[in-house]
Amino acid sequence: MKGPSKKTRAQILNMLCVGSCVRSTSRVAGVSVNAVAKLLLNAGEACATYHDAHVRDVRVNPVQYDEIWSFRYAKQKNIATLRPGPRGPYKKDISN
């Protein structure tokens, strides 16, 4: 038994990368859900192997992670009940 063609595999991986679910990808590509899952697993393993072999000595800057929290926290529907935010990372907001 032969797997999907190279063009179909590329289409499947492209669809998964842009956020399509496995079931819809399998319907559009005309392959089974198991074929999509297996291709995804194999591609992930190949990416991990490539990353481990080629990515070295990467310098990182501090990462800001508060934008998502503040975006959700300051939605218009929450404005009336706003409390002071956390004072810093890993500190609990103890105000009531």
SULPEWO-V886185 format. One record per backbone hydrogen bond with DSSP energy under -0.5 kcal/mol. CO is the residue of the C=O (numbers start at 1). NH is the residue of the N-H. E is the energy in kcal/mol with one decimal. If there is no record, write none. Layout:
co & nh & e
CO & NH & E
CO & NH & E
This chain:
co & nh & e
5 & 9 & -2.6
6 & 10 & -2.2
7 & 11 & -2.2
8 & 12 & -2.6
9 & 13 & -2.5
10 & 14 & -2.4
11 & 15 & -2.5
12 & 16 & -2.3
13 & 17 & -2.1
14 & 18 & -1.6
15 & 20 & -2.5
16 & 19 & -0.9
21 & 25 & -2.2
22 & 26 & -2.3
23 & 27 & -2.0
24 & 28 & -2.6
25 & 29 & -2.5
26 & 30 & -1.2
26 & 31 & -1.7
32 & 36 & -1.7
33 & 37 & -2.5
34 & 38 & -2.5
35 & 39 & -2.3
36 & 40 & -2.6
37 & 41 & -2.3
38 & 42 & -2.6
39 & 43 & -2.7
40 & 44 & -2.4
41 & 45 & -2.2
42 & 46 & -2.3
43 & 47 & -2.6
44 & 48 & -2.3
45 & 49 & -2.3
46 & 50 & -2.4
47 & 51 & -2.8
48 & 52 & -2.6
49 & 53 & -1.7
50 & 54 & -2.1
51 & 55 & -2.3
54 & 56 & -0.8
57 & 59 & -0.6
63 & 65 & -0.5
65 & 69 & -0.5
66 & 70 & -2.7
67 & 71 & -2.4
68 & 72 & -2.2
69 & 73 & -2.8
70 & 74 & -2.2
72 & 75 & -1.2
75 & 78 & -1.7
75 & 79 & -0.7
76 & 79 & -1.0
78 & 81 & -1.1
79 & 82 & -1.4
88 & 91 & -1.4
92 & 94 & -0.9
